[in-house]
Amino acid sequence: MVFMMDDKKTKDIMAKCESMKDDPALMKECKVMLNTMAEKNVKMEDDPNQDYTNMAQNISSEDVPKVLDMALKIAKSGKIDDPNIKIAAERLIRTLEPL
């Protein structure tokens, strides 16, 4: 399952992320995604030198929107095809999707 989001849905999810960024379940999904990215040695084009292991270990609520933004980019990306990374990104996004 690959998420394709329109701008309104993306904005809604980002807004929800801002209001929930202290939620333990959301932070857990962020850590899972970051650890998976570190394990698979993924580099994002806009921040190729980011140390995802360090980011996962020291994650704060202020990092959550940035991690969600990475998840949205991964979900839309045709360049990243590792299923574990896609699944981690999609789980993070689903945590915030309205029911």
C-alpha positions, 0 to 999 in steps of 0.5 A, a space after each residue: 500500500 503506497 500513500 498518495 496524498 493531496 495537499 489538503 490531506 498532507 496539511 491536515 496530517 501535519 496539523 494533527 502532528 503538531 497537536 500530538 507531537 508529545 504522544 508516546 505512540 507517535 514518538 515510538 513510530 518516529 523512532 521505529 522509522 528512524 532506526 529502520 532508516 539508519 539500519 538500511 543506510 537511507 539518505 534523504 536528498 535534502 539532508 544526506 548527512 543526518 545521523 538517524 541513529 542519533 536522532 532516534 536515540 535523542 528524539 524530542 517532540 520538536 523532531 516529530 514533525 520533521 520525521 513525519 515530513 520525511 515519512 511523507 517524502 518516503 511514501 511518495 518517493 519512487 527512489 526509495 523502494 525498500 519495503 521495510 522503510 516504506 512500511 515504517 513510513 506508512 505506519 507513522 502516517 497511519 498513526 495520524 490519519 483521521 479515522 
